[in-house]
Every structure is written in C-alpha cells, then in structure tokens.
Amino acid sequence: MELTQQHDDWRAWFGKHGPRMLLVARLWTRSAADAEDALQEAFVRYWTRQRHLGGEPSALLVTSIKRAAMDGRRSEERRTRREQESGLVVDERESWFEAVSASDERGALLAGAVQRLPEQQREVLVLRIWGELSFADIAEQLELSPNTVASRYRYALEALRRRLAGRSEQTDADHRECEAELGAQPTTFTPGRIAE
C-alpha cells in the first residue's frame, strides 16, 4: 500500500513540476532529447535521495538538473570530437518550446525572442519564470549576487519588450499581455533591494 502511495506521489509531483523543469533543463542542453534525459536523471536522483532533505524542492531539483546536463554535455562534447575526427558532424539545435502553430504569431515571436536573448539573461529569465526560483536561489545557483540576477532579469524583460515591439505594432497593453503569457510580473528594481 505504501509503495502505491509513493508511486502516486511522484507522478503527481512530476506532473505538476515536470514541464517547467524541462524548460529549465533546456538551458544547459542542446536538444529536447538531452533535456529530457537530464531531467529524468535529475528527477530520479532527487526523488530517491534528496526529497527528504530540507529546503526548496525546486532549488534542489534545478541543481540536480544542472549537474546532469553538464555531465551529459561533457559526454556529448567527447562524442562530437570523436565524430569530427571520423568526419561525422551532427547539430541537433531545436526549439525550446512546444511547436507553435502558424496561426499563433505572438507565440512564435515570443519563443524566438526568448531564444535570441543573451545566454546570461535567458538563463536568469527561465530560472525565474519557469523554474520558479527566487532571485536569491538563482544567485546561489549561478554563483552571482542577487542584484546581478535581478538586473539580468530586468534586462531580459526589457529586451523582450523591445524585440516584440520592433517586430509588430503592439500597444502597451499587448506588451503586458505578452509578459502575462511569459508568467512574468512587472519588476521594479531598487539598488540594494530586490523585488520578488
């Protein structure tokens, strides 16, 4: 009976957090398949060894995902080097988001804009919105100051606003709607104080 309860518990937890954590895994991987592998490895590690530890589960899982992704990336780099030496080269860059329909122009623009952000800004944006980590947790994860994290987040949101405004004639209300689709809250930043 207890085994059945544990089985249902992990399914519910993964059902709730899995899609967000998959997007987080895409930060450190080159393909959707690699992200799925890193997420699976990290989730199994978390569920079997770490879920009884104190602390925020998302932060623990993000740490495990990052480690699994980095291990996978090192392995992939070794494989790529071997393939280059033998003359085989494969680039598996894919979209981070689920396929966006041709009629969903705003979704396609948003996905493209997020992917074109500088890596440092994209990393903070994804960890904040989809990883649901606090600025303090992100700062610890990336070994940065919380103010730097908040600045990168603010710069990412501003870059998205500029890119989306430059691509189509959107009103301020449309910008707010795009932020809402991202899950972002308008951020106010005061040096020395982080708005969460």
C-alpha positions, -999 to 999 in steps of 0.1 A, spaced: 0 0 0 28 24 9 46 17 -24 14 25 -43 11 58 -24 47 67 -32 42 58 -68 12 82 -70 31 109 -51 59 111 -75 36 110 -105 16 139 -91 47 159 -82 63 153 -116 30 161 -134 29 194 -116 66 204 -119 79 184 -149 71 207 -178 87 237 -161 117 218 -151 121 205 -187 124 241 -199 149 247 -172 169 217 -184 169 232 -219 192 260 -205 221 236 -203 214 212 -231 215 213 -269 183 193 -277 150 184 -263 161 148 -260 191 158 -240 169 179 -218 145 150 -212 175 128 -203 189 153 -179 155 159 -163 149 122 -159 183 116 -143 179 146 -120 144 137 -110 153 101 -101 182 114 -81 160 139 -64 131 116 -57 153 87 -44 179 106 -24 171 143 -19 134 148 -14 137 142 23 163 169 27 151 203 39 149 233 16 130 243 -15 124 213 -38 127 233 -70 161 246 -60 174 211 -52 160 198 -85 175 226 -105 209 218 -90 205 182 -100 193 191 -135 223 214 -140 247 187 -129 231 160 -151 230 184 -180 267 193 -176 277 157 -173 256 150 -205 272 179 -223 307 168 -215 298 134 -228 283 149 -259 314 170 -265 336 140 -263 313 122 -287 313 152 -311 351 153 -310 352 116 -320 327 122 -347 346 152 -361 377 131 -362 358 105 -382 341 130 -404 306 128 -389 291 160 -375 255 165 -363 239 197 -350 208 190 -331 196 225 -322 159 225 -317 132 249 -305 128 251 -267 91 254 -268 64 231 -279 56 235 -316 38 268 -321 10 268 -347 14 290 -378 -16 310 -366 -1 317 -332 22 346 -344 26 361 -310 37 327 -295 62 322 -323 76 358 -319 79 352 -281 96 319 -285 121 334 -310 127 364 -288 135 343 -257 159 321 -277 177 352 -290 184 367 -256 220 367 -245 227 334 -226 231 351 -192 198 369 -195 179 339 -208 193 317 -180 180 341 -153 147 346 -171 140 308 -175 151 300 -139 129 328 -125 97 322 -146 97 285 -154 120 274 -126 100 295 -101 132 302 -82 137 334 -61 164 358 -71 184 346 -40 181 309 -52 191 319 -88 221 339 -74 232 308 -54 227 285 -84 247 308 -108 272 320 -81 262 356 -87 250 384 -64 212 388 -61 214 423 -75 232 410 -107 205 384 -111 177 410 -107 195 432 -132 198 404 -158 161 396 -153 151 432 -158 174 435 -189 159 403 -203 123 416 -199 133 449 -215 150 431 -244 119 410 -250 97 442 -249 120 458 -275 122 428 -297 84 422 -297 77 459 -302 102 461 -331 86 431 -349 50 441 -347 29 472 -338 19 463 -303 4 486 -277 15 488 -241 -15 465 -233 -2 439 -257 33 441 -240 16 434 -207 -3 405 -222 30 391 -236 45 394 -201 15 376 -187 19 348 -212 55 345 -201 44 344 -165 65 375 -156 54 401 -132 64 437 -139 96 442 -119 107 472 -100 143 474 -91 159 495 -65 197 491 -59 202 471 -27 166 458 -27 153 430 -48 116 429 -58 103 393 -57 
